[in-house]
Amino acid sequence: MIEHINPAIWNENLSSYQIFDVRTPSEWQEDGIINNAKCVALFDNKGLLNANFIEEFKAKYQENDKTLAFICRSGHRSEIAARMVLDELELKGVNLAGGILAYKKEPIK
């Protein structure tokens, strides 16, 4: 089961997470990217699944003491990405619930 972290909690200390932004390239351009997030698109701009997602993730993943976390626009695709990484690589990650929409809405403390 993938853990969903409430935005009020994860927005307090983003530095404790190794964040993977799984939105599309056009979404990164439109809404920006959280500082220090690594971008690996789960789907392309046309809505097609990125067949190289796991390989691109592995190339950017760094084993460390930070919690592995996934973010997208609203939380659905990031949950899928977290599940894929758990199933394929046996790495546990959390879903940053509410995604970039919640990040922009919640005041950062």
Secondary structure, 3 states (H helix, E strand, C coil): CCEEECHHHHCCCHHHEEEEECCCHHHHHHHCCCCCCEECCCECCCCCECCCHHHHHHHHCCCCCCEEEEECCCCHHHHHHHHHHHHHHCCCEEEECCHHHHHHHCCCC
